[in-house]
Amino acid sequence: MDESTRPLPVQVPRARPVPGLTGRTVLVTCVVALVSVLVTAVIALPLATRATLEQTRRSLADRTDLVTSYLAARPNPRARRVVVDELRDRGVPVVLIVRGSAYPAGLPDRIVTAVGVSQQPVSTTLYQGGRTVLVEGRPLSGRGGVVLTERLDTSVNRQAVRRLVLALLLGLLAGVAAGVVLARRLSLPLRRAAYAARRMSAGERDVALPVEPPAELADLGRALNELNAALATSENRQRRFLMSVSHDLRTPLTTIRGYAEALSDGVLTSEAGVQAGHTMLAEAARLDRLVSDLLALARLQAQDFPVELVPVDLVAVVTEAATAWRPRCAEVAVDLRTELPGVPVPAYADPGRLRQVLDGLVENALRLVPASAPIVLAVRAEGHSVVAEVRDGGPGLADQDLAVAFEQGALHERYRGVRQVGSGLGLALAHGLVNRLGGRIEAGHAPEGGARFTVRLPPAPR
């Protein structure tokens, strides 16, 4: 192949690794911890700063009042200057205002004027050299006054910031620790559940998960245990059903094979060959019915199963079924009766599928009903539904049979070898068909002494 025509290799993008539960839980807890600390800091820092400012201002105001009282007792300006010099030597930032002038100088004119000239107390804040300065002023007699100043200590803010950073680090560490513990606590049962699910998918059915708190994980463990039990029950039922079906398939095949071998060996006379042909046809028809039922059951849950719902007269469908089955019932001396109203009973169903249900129920009854016993087909309107009923005078069903009557092969397994049974598919097929028609089917005891199967369908829309 030429290099120019050779196809380029397809570059398959690598899947990005998905973060695990542990990583996500740790991340979430860290974010929550950091957000909590930041929100607390945003609220607490302004409150702390405001409280510090107010406390400093009150302390400065008290000292200003004390100095003012001390200087008011000395009206001599020279004596006041001496006191101010002594206070300043001791580190007290005091300014004396005498006749509209500040000693020492440096105060803004508006403060000097307000305290010394206007004789008004002053409590304000100045910003000098990038620093915040609190100012408290009190008037004195003779166009004088006293002003004390104090610079705010920025180390308080720096200390608060350091505490905030420390709190963030501690919150981050606490979030990581809590996330790891929580993630391990949550991920361990999930890993157990995943391992149990893989074992179940591999075919193991003795898997049991411990049901432990919290409630959500307990629900998960309980659900997986119930799933495991349901799978085991379903597989056992399916195994028994397949064994039953294989037996029903093998019986007619054995008959057909035996007659076919006899025919091929030429050991049958012409008259016996005709009888063998009839027997083979009957067994082939039995096989055909069995395979048809299996296919119908397999297709019932599929979306393409054909069902055409139309208005139909239930009386007409039941009458047609009774007409078709009356000769076969007469052959075995079974009395086929009908209980029909004198007016049409409109139902909303598929007439072909409905007839299939009735035929299956009548065939099931005819297999068990002894000679001279009745089979009754009844129709009636009942509440918000219309009813078609098949009753018989056969051996009927026990009370415990009613709950499992429509399960595949349940009655077949229970009564095989006790009385004549079919393939075990008829009632399951009838149940599935009625459900697809939008109705429901119930099993019960018939007044004639046998079984009663009641098909409830929605009435035709008006």
Secondary structure, DSSP 8 states (H G I E B T S, - for coil): --TTTS--------------HHHHHHHHHHHHHHHHHHHHHHHHHHHHHHHHHHHHHHHHHHHHHHHHHHHHT---HHHHHHHHHHHHHTT--EEEEETTEEESS-S-HHHHIIIIIS---EEEEEEETTEEEEEEEEEETTTEEEEEEEE--THHHHHHHHHHHHHHHHHHHHHHHHHHHHHHHHHHHHHHHHHHHHHHHTT---------SSHHHHHHHHHHHHHHHHHHHHHHHHHHHHHHHHHHHHHHHHHHHHHHHHHHHT-S-HHHHHHHHHHHHHHHHHHHHHHHHHHHHHHHTSTT-----EEEEHHHHHHHHHHHHHHHHHHTT-EEEEE--SS--EEEE-HHHHHHHHHHHHHHHHHH--TT-EEEEEEEEETTEEEEEEEESSS---HHHHTTTTSTTHHHHHHTTTS----S-HHHHHHHHHHHTT-EEEEEE-TTSSEEEEEEE-B---
